[in-house]
Amino acid sequence: MGGDLADVRVWAGELDAVHERFVHRFSRTEPRESALAYMRGLIAPLERKNGWTLAEQAGHAAPDRIHRLLNRIEWEADEVLDDVRDYVVENLGDREAVLIVDDTGFLKKGTRSAGVQRQYSGTAGRTENCQVGVFLAYAAGGGRTLIDRRLYLPASWTDDRERCRRAGIDDEVGFETKVVMAKKMVRRAIADKIPFRWVTADAAYGFSKGWRSGLEQADVFHVMATTRHDTVVTRWALDHPVQDLFTGLPRQKWKRRSCGRGAHGPRVFDWARVEVRPWHREDRRHWVLARRSVRRPEELSYYIAYCPSGATLDELIHIAGSRWAVEECFQTAKQECGLDDYQVRRYPGWHRHITLAIAAHACLTVLRARDLDAGKAETDPPSSSTSASPRSDA
């Protein structure tokens, strides 16, 4: 019991520290207090995290203050997100970190919630009535957490401006594909000098030649999943299908490797790579990677990589496997921080709730990273040198 109480005090203290980062974004006392109470409720062990339960957790007689925080009081969620990202960088910042793009669905009833329609939900694994959010995750040596978010608005919404206005969507907010949203989030991370070395995403984003080209022009290293229908430039053709590159590849070119741990242990596949675009600059390389199932060798997945000339196959496999970190972020943020447990319909309210849930998740991630560091310090033998080896800059 004493240990549990100590843990609660640590969590509460760290949540206060996160809140202090952005308390100046609120002009009045009520929203400042409500934001902290809201985050405390999001990480509390509540079966449901809606307006009533969060209000009760905060000691309020009714959810009015919570509703005002999310829907009525003026504050900029993007500004709060900036402060949360600064907190993440200060505590987890790593020049070898990976930025990961992915989206997740939020199942909803009715037609009034901003962006809702019948669309594919990765969460459900099928087409459902839902909202879809596009997210950017930060995966570093110390931990992984979410650092950006945007609500996807289908064309059925942006083509109906009156419907948009009723949902709090400004007239200047037009239709954007999920890939365009991803580009903007990565560009924002670069502009804000978030330390990282790699970008990765699944085939829904990695198939975009335009985005891959843009990352390359900015000299941003990436390993992007793509489909077997994608094409690349080789010595033999301008549009060489990626799947044809591995037909008849010698057996010794395939290496059995784990690309990280999953729910059922290491994710082990057979991997191979073939160099493409051979006339590029000397210190950079382009590769196509193939990942083949050990049990069902007819099942292959493909990746396009742009990287330093010295990047090894094992390093590229590690980056490809790091994409699953964003799925872990979604799972823990939904289970522990109420990411998908909200009752807002308006566009600003969605971004406000998600931002505060991201702040709560970042707080827990940092605390766990500190626990791991403390545990490692207790078990590691004393070293004669405390200097860290230098890392190359991306």
N, C-alpha and C positions, 0 to 999 in steps of 0.2 A: 504493500500500500504506500509506504514511504517513497519507494522508487517511482511509482506511478505519479504521485504528487509532484515529485521533483521534475519528472518529464513534462507535466502540464505547465509547471512554472517556466521551464526552459522554452517550451513552445510559445507560451504567452509572451515572454520577454522578447523573443525573436520576432514575433508578429508585431509587437509594439515598435521594434526597430525598423521593420519594413514600412509600417504605417508612417513613421516619422519621415521617411524619405519623400512622401508625397502629400503630407498633411497640408502643406502650403498651397496645394491646388484647390482647396476648398475655402471659400470666403467666409463661411460661418461655422459656428461650433457644432450645430446639429449634424450636418453631413460629415464632418470630421469624425465625430463620435459614432455615427451610424456606419461609416465605412469600416472602422475597426471592429465594431460589433458584428458586422456582416461577415468579415473574414474569420472572426473567431467562431461564428456559427458554421461556416463552411468546413472547418476542420474538426468540428465537434462530432462525437460519435452519435449522430442523429440518424434515425432510419430514413426520414425524408427531410430534405432541406428546402422548404418552400417559405413563403412570406410569413406564415403563421408560426412555423416551428423555429425559424430564425429569430422572429420577434420574441417568442417565449424564452429562447436561449439568452437573448439580450436583456430580458426582464421587462419587455414592453407589453402593455396590455393588448395591443393590436398591431398589425403589420404596417400601419400608416407611414411610419418613419422609413421603413425599408422600401416601401413603394415610392416615396418621395425621392430617396437616394437614387433609385434606378431610373425613375421616369420623369421627374419634374425639376429637381434642383439642377442648376447649371454647373457642370464641371466637364472637363475634357478628358475622356478616357485615354486618348492617345498620349496626353501629357503624363498621366499616371503611369502608363505603360513604359514611357521613357525612363521614369524613375526606378521602376521595377527592373528594367533591363540593366540599369547602372548597378543595381544591387547584385544581380546575377553575375555581371562581369567582374565586379569587385571581389566576389567570393568564389566564383568558379572559372573566371577568365583563363583561357588557354589558347595559345597560338596554334596548337595542333587540333583544336576543336572542329567539329563537323556541324554545319547547318543542314537541317533536314526539313524538307517540305512535305506536307501531307494534308489530307482533309479528313474530316470525320462528320458523321451525321448525328442529328438530334431529332429523334422521333417526336412528331407533334400532331395534334388533332386540329381540324378546322382549316380555315383559309386565311385568317387574319394576321398571323405571326409573320413578321418581315421575312421574305425569301422562301416561305414554305410552299411546297408543291410536291407532287409525286415525282421523285427522282431517286437515283441510285444512292443507297446509303451503305458505305463500307462497314458501318457498325452492325447493320442488320444483314448485310450480305445480299441484299435484294432491293428492288424498287419499293419505296415506302413514302408515305406523306411525311416529309421531314424538312428541316433546315440543314444546310451544309456549311460548315466553317472551314476555311483554309488556314493552316497554322504553320508557323516556323518554330522548330525545336532547336535547342542548343545542346549538343552532346560533347562533354569535355571529360577529362580524366577523373574529375571529382564528382561528376553527376550530370544528369540531363533534365532539362525542364523546357517549358514553352516560353517563347519570348515575343511572339507576334501572332496576330489573328485578324481575320477579315471574314465577314459574313458574305457568302456567295448569293448574288441576286440573279435568278434566272431571267431570261428575256421576257417571259410572261409577266414579270413584275416591272422591269424597267420600261417596257412598252406601254404601261398603264400608269401615267404619272399621278393621277388622282388616287389610285390605290397606294402608290408609294407615299404620297403626302399623309394619308391616313395612318401609315405605319411609321411616320417620322423620318422618311427617307427624303433628303433634300433633292431639289430638281437637278443639281449639278452632279449627282451620283448616277452615272450611267452604267450600262452593261459592261462587264469585264469577265473574260474567261478566267478560269481558275489558274491557268498558266500565267496570265498577265498579273494576277494578284500575287502569285509566287515571285515573279520577277521583281515587283515593287517591294516586297518584303526583304528580299535578299539585297536589293539596291540600297534600301534604307539601312540595313545592317552594315553594309560597306561604308556608306556615307557617315554613319555614326561611329565608325572605327571599332566595331565589335571584333575582338580578336578571334580569328578562325583560320583554317587552312583549306577545308574542303566543303563542297556542297554535294548533297545527294538527294535523290527523290525516286519515287516509283515510276513505272512506265507511263502513267497518265500524264506526268510532267516531263519526264526524260525523253519522250518521243519527239518533243518539240525541237527541231533543228535550229529554229530561230533563237530559242533560249540558250541552247548549248553554245551557239555561235557568239551570243552576247557575253556569256560567261568567259568564253575563251578570249574575246577581245579585251575583256577586263583582266585577263590573266588570272582567273579564278579557277583553281583546280577542282575537278568534279568527277564523280563516278555516278552516272545516271542510268537507271534501268530503262530499257526500251523494248520494243516488240520485234518479233522475227521478221516483220515486214519492213523494218527500217533498212536504210541503205547508207553506205559509206564510200569514201574515195579510197581506192587502192591503186596498186601499180597497173592493174588490169582493166579497171572500169571506174567511171565517175559515180555510178550508182550500183554498187555491189551489194546484194542482199546480205545482211549480217549472218543469217543462218547458213549461207553457202560457204562461209569462211571456215567452218569447222567440219565440213563433210570430208571424211577420209583423213582427218588430222591424226598423225601417228599417236599410238597409245601413250608413249612416254611424255607427250606434251600435256597430258592431263594429270593434275595433281589433286589428291584428296585432301581437303582442308575443311576446318570448321570456320564459319564466318561469325561465330559468336554463340552465346548460350541462349536457348529458348526455354519455353515452359517445360519441355520434356528432355532437356539436356542440350549438348552441343548441336548446332545446325551443321551437319557434315554433308558436303557435296563434292563432286569432281569438278575442277575448274581448269580452264585453259584460256590463253589470250593470244590474239593475233594483232600485230602492229598494222596500222593503217595510216594514210596520209603521210607517206615517208619523206616528203619534200619540205617538211615544216622546219622551224628553227631548231638548232642543234640541242638546246638545253630543255626542250619539251618533247613529249611523246603523246601519240594518240593510240589507244588500244581498244579493241573490242574484246570483252570478256564473255565467256560462256559458262553458265552454271548448270551442271547436269545432275539429275537425281541419281543417287546410288542404287535405289531399289527399282526405279523406273527410268532407265537410261534414255528412253525416247522423250522424256520431259526435259526440255532445256529452256533456260532464261538467258537474256542477253543484257549487257551493259556497255555503254560508251564511256571511255575514260580519257580525260585530258590531264596530264600530270607532269612533274619533273622527269627528266630523262632517267634519273636513278631510281625511280619508284619501282619497287619489287611487286611481283604477283601477290605475295602475302599482304603487302600494304594495301593494294587495291581491293583485295578480298575483304580486308578489315573495314574499309570505307563502305563497300557495298553492303556488308552485314550490319553496319551501324544504323542503317535506315530503320531497323526494327525498334530503335530507341524511341522513336516518336510514338509508336504504338504503345510502348510502356508508359510514356507520358500521358497519353489519352486515358489509358486504363487507370493509372493511379490518380490522375486529376479528377476523373469521374467518380471513382470509388471513395476517395479521401477528401476531395475538395469541392464536391458538388458542381463540377464543370457542366454537367448536363441536367442539373436539377434546378431549373429556374422557371419562373412564371412571368416572363416579360414577353410582350408581343412587338414592341417598337424597336426599330433599328438601333437607336442610341442605347436603349436599355440592354439589348443583347451584348453590345460591346462593353458596356459598363460591368455587367455581371461577369462576363468572360475575363475581363481584365483583373477584377478582384479575385477570381478563382485562380488565375495565373499567378498572382501575387502570393496567394496562400500556398500554392504548389511550389513556387520558388523557395519560400520560407522553409517548408519541410525538406526540400531537396538539399538546401544548404546545411540544415541541421544534421541530416544523415551523412553528408560529406564530412562534416566535422567529427561525427562519431566514428566514421571509418578511419579518418586520420588519427584520431586519438587511439583507436584500437591498434592501428599499425605501429604507432610510436611505442606502445607498450610491448609489442611482440618483436619489433625489429632489434637486432643487435646494435650496439653503439658503433658508429662509424668514425674513422679517423679524419674524415673530411666532410664538411657540411655543405660544400659548394655544389650547386646543381649544374648539370651539363647544359650548355647553351642549345636553344632550339632555333631552327631556321625559320625565317619569316616567310609568310605566304605572299 
